[in-house]
């Protein structure tokens, strides 16, 4: 939606916990898909160059100011167990650093995060640009339960073989580096008796989990059914995971807000 239709001072800047627990989880569970996709559109981030994405795929609350958010569907080659293609018409996305875990405010691991940088040209001789992408994945529900239990027991998350859901990822596109502390939440060194993360161990746990995840049966196709019974089941799952009650209530609040939006 055009910037002039947004209220003065309005910014859509959710925390990582809100991105994973509310937007991505509801998208994966087919809860209020229409409402969710009005806020964060579905787009193949590799089909276009990053500077064209914000104009080609625009949510109701998307403006010219970064960051921009997209749901990216799983590629067919990835669904068959292959590696996803990161090439675009003018270049390619390259991973920067090691994958990491995404934490809730209470220190629970809730998802994974991979950072990529865009290069113009063809690998390996591409020229690095200022465009960056954070790719978020939600943990499988049973792994989220296991990670939460391990956190309470003081067992480091990387010791688990974490597996993620891959039907959709949530991508955050931006050019300016740096994240406010309230956006990028990480557990403190003393939280739940855990030390700081070991990036190599986290990467190994995620890679091992993703490899095993490909052997799992394919997730059922997403449905457009947004009945109240489906919403109730999802809210119960959110409560069981210990998700913030405010995020649960936001499911109804978001629908009411969008229904009243012109």
Order of alpha helices (4+ residues) and beta strands (2+ residues): alpha-alpha-beta-alpha-beta-alpha-beta-beta-beta-beta-alpha-beta-alpha-alpha-alpha
